Amino acid sequence: QVQLQESGPGLVKPSQTLSLTCIVSGASITTAYYYWNWIRQSPGKGLEWIGYISHSGSTFYSPSLKNRTSISRDTSKNQFTLQLTSVTPEDTAVYYCAQGLPLSPWGQGTQVLL
């Protein structure tokens, strides 16, 4: 059974870089055809897909966020990390990591406030 757990600071100052980590258990992030995603939900808004890192390490980002987004991984720790630069109050959201595709399962989410 695959499980994902997000971790990171709950409070970030504007203009700083947000860094969140997703620890994966029950599956290797290098297993073929698995994609490891970040998604967020801002207050009063729908879900917004941020990007993914694939089993091979390739990445793909949402066009609206790609200039500020970087997703990397540490295969020795079986985890992947989101970095979002130059954050603003609009980046306040609950951030989720999820295996895909399809997007399942998800982590429980972590609240980030600016």
HUVEN-V155890 format. One record per residue. N is the residue number from 1. RES is the residue in three letters. NEAR is the number of other C-alpha atoms within 10 Angstrom. D_FIRST is the distance of its C-alpha to the first C-alpha in whole Angstrom. Layout:
# HUVEN-V155890
<<N	RES	NEAR	D_FIRST> <N	RES	NEAR	D_FIRST>>
This chain:
# HUVEN-V155890
<<1	GLN	6	0> <2	VAL	14	4> <3	GLN	17	6> <4	LEU	23	10> <5	GLN	18	13> <6	GLU	23	17> <7	SER	17	20> <8	GLY	17	23> <9	PRO	13	27> <10	GLY	14	27> <11	LEU	12	31> <12	VAL	19	32> <13	LYS	13	36> <14	PRO	16	37> <15	SER	12	38> <16	GLN	13	35> <17	THR	17	32> <18	LEU	22	29> <19	SER	16	26> <20	LEU	22	22> <21	THR	23	20> <22	CYS	25	16> <23	ILE	18	14> <24	VAL	22	10> <25	SER	15	8> <26	GLY	10	5> <27	ALA	14	8> <28	SER	16	11> <29	ILE	27	14> <30	THR	16	16> <31	THR	11	14> <32	ALA	10	17> <33	TYR	12	17> <34	TYR	19	14> <35	TYR	23	16> <36	TRP	29	15> <37	ASN	28	17> <38	TRP	27	19> <39	ILE	19	21> <40	ARG	22	23> <41	GLN	18	25> <42	SER	16	29> <43	PRO	12	30> <44	GLY	7	32> <45	LYS	9	30> <46	GLY	9	27> <47	LEU	15	24> <48	GLU	14	25> <49	TRP	18	23> <50	ILE	24	24> <51	GLY	23	23> <52	TYR	27	20> <53	ILE	23	20> <54	SER	23	19> <55	HIS	18	18> <56	SER	13	21> <57	GLY	16	22> <58	SER	11	24> <59	THR	16	25> <60	PHE	15	26> <61	TYR	19	27> <62	SER	13	28> <63	PRO	10	32> <64	SER	10	33> <65	LEU	14	31> <66	LYS	13	31> <67	ASN	11	34> <68	ARG	13	33> <69	THR	20	29> <70	SER	20	27> <71	ILE	25	24> <72	SER	17	23> <73	ARG	20	21> <74	ASP	13	21> <75	THR	13	19> <76	SER	8	20> <77	LYS	12	18> <78	ASN	16	15> <79	GLN	20	16> <80	PHE	23	18> <81	THR	22	21> <82	LEU	25	23> <83	GLN	15	27> <84	LEU	19	29> <85	THR	17	33> <86	SER	14	36> <87	VAL	17	34> <88	THR	15	36> <89	PRO	13	36> <90	GLU	11	34> <91	ASP	20	31> <92	THR	19	30> <93	ALA	22	27> <94	VAL	18	24> <95	TYR	26	22> <96	TYR	26	18> <97	CYS	33	16> <98	ALA	26	13> <99	GLN	23	12> <100	GLY	16	14> <101	LEU	12	16> <102	PRO	9	16> <103	LEU	14	15> <104	SER	15	11> <105	PRO	15	9> <106	TRP	19	12> <107	GLY	21	13> <108	GLN	15	15> <109	GLY	20	18> <110	THR	19	21> <111	GLN	19	25> <112	VAL	20	27> <113	LEU	17	31> <114	LEU	17	34>>
